[in-house]
Amino acid sequence: MIGIINYGAGNIFSVINSIKKTGKKSKVISKPENINITHIILPGVGAFDDGIKKMKETGMDEFLKEQVKKGKYILGICLGLQMFFEKSQEGLLNGLCFFKGENLKFSDTLKLPIPHMGWNTVFIKKRADILKDIPEKSFFYFAHSYYPVSVEKNIISGITEYGFEFASVVEKDNIIGVQFHPEKSSDSGQKIIENFVNLK
Amino acid sequence: MLAKRIIPCLDVKDGKVVKGIHFENLRNAGDPVKHAEFYSSQGADEIVFLDISATVEKRKTIIDIVKKTAQAISIPFTVGGGIKSIEDINNLLESGADKISINTTAVKNSSLIYHAAKKFGSQCIVVAIDAKKIYEGWQVYIESGKTPTELDAVQWARQVESFGAGEILLTSIDADGTQKGYDIALTKKISENVRIPVIASGGAGSLEHLLDVIVQGNASAVLMASLLHFKILTIPRIKKYLQQNGICIRI
């Protein structure tokens, strides 16, 4: 059973749908509950502080920390990944602190459009399980103005170039994050979802 | 590198696509979901639905279309037309739309841009600007290009960006429907004046037009309708051409 965290931040419709296509069952989790799940997906769009605030209000932050400790696989998507870090330039609140590092805003000096919006490629740094059978330089759909900066460089499995290189796939033990939206990234994205739900 | 996006636009009226593709199977004629599926399979990078239903009652059909489309395709799609409130936006996003596009209401009640961006994130708030060339510069029109406003398109683009819009869908009223090429000068001017991505719309008639608005107009994406619906060009053909001309494209 795949748990999909719903904390009122954005579109979980496509995530539910992408799980359905893998043949696995999913359940939307809106508050901490005693439920037998093996994998958890933390989707998310919108602002960092709003996301953290909503999770704190429902107690989902502590729930996620417990589940991670129990060894459940967890996948953070976009803001979901960003909340795995300690903090963000976008807000004042602390993140979930699964990863060391913070999220920074794309600089105006890049002379590139912000948000970073559209299809961009992922360069594979490490053949992590989440990237199984994903060809080098596959395209994924991004929509974000902040990017994660990981202190632990060894947990970066994929990078993407937008004026410079940032971490777009991060993986540490049972915790995985992707900056792009696999649920919106056509076949390559669906492969990521499949890889995730099949992690053992 | 970030790819330039090819975006088919589907006009939907009372739940049916108008001026759509001529599917051989009549059962599919006018079905917005089938159209979206077709373009997605062709390699479209996003889809835009523009709901041109005249009444609020008829417009409710779009919610059902959004739900079905979200199940049928796994690329982003935007819904525009008749959106007036946070509640309208919430209903569309909750049904599975990735972005919403506002035009007339953005002008009449610009605080909606700010509140929507704050609540849902800039990445899902597209402001559509319909602009018409005047003596010096471009004037913003609303209500499907029928009503002129006092707004200057460049100033308005800067304003919507400052309110939190994540993208601008820029249509040249002069070029729209002519198939004689995008308004390059307009697209270039707006792109130079905002940091958010600009989607060029109106006037696509040939492969060169697409290349020109990307290279000279600095558009992040190109939107087209009849060019694709009437199969004058196909998405694979467009993508191949742009790639051969050095444009980064998702193939």
Chai-1 contact restraints between the chains, C-beta under 6 A:
chainA,res_idxA,chainB,res_idxB,connection_type,confidence,min_distance_angstrom,max_distance_angstrom,comment,restraint_id
A,N11,B,L93,contact,1.0,0.0,6.0,A-B,restraint_1
A,F13,B,A70,contact,1.0,0.0,6.0,A-B,restraint_2
A,F13,B,G96,contact,1.0,0.0,6.0,A-B,restraint_3
A,S14,B,A70,contact,1.0,0.0,6.0,A-B,restraint_4
A,N17,B,Q71,contact,1.0,0.0,6.0,A-B,restraint_5
A,V45,B,G121,contact,1.0,0.0,6.0,A-B,restraint_6
A,G46,B,G121,contact,1.0,0.0,6.0,A-B,restraint_7
A,P113,B,P197,contact,1.0,0.0,6.0,A-B,restraint_8
A,P113,B,S220,contact,1.0,0.0,6.0,A-B,restraint_9
A,I114,B,R195,contact,1.0,0.0,6.0,A-B,restraint_10
A,P115,B,Q123,contact,1.0,0.0,6.0,A-B,restraint_11
A,P115,B,G166,contact,1.0,0.0,6.0,A-B,restraint_12
A,M117,B,P197,contact,1.0,0.0,6.0,A-B,restraint_13
A,G118,B,L2,contact,1.0,0.0,6.0,A-B,restraint_14
A,G118,B,R5,contact,1.0,0.0,6.0,A-B,restraint_15
A,W119,B,A3,contact,1.0,0.0,6.0,A-B,restraint_16
A,W119,B,D45,contact,1.0,0.0,6.0,A-B,restraint_17
A,W119,B,R250,contact,1.0,0.0,6.0,A-B,restraint_18
A,N120,B,L2,contact,1.0,0.0,6.0,A-B,restraint_19
A,F139,B,R250,contact,1.0,0.0,6.0,A-B,restraint_20
A,A143,B,Q123,contact,1.0,0.0,6.0,A-B,restraint_21
A,K184,B,P76,contact,1.0,0.0,6.0,A-B,restraint_22
A,S186,B,S74,contact,1.0,0.0,6.0,A-B,restraint_23
A,S186,B,I75,contact,1.0,0.0,6.0,A-B,restraint_24
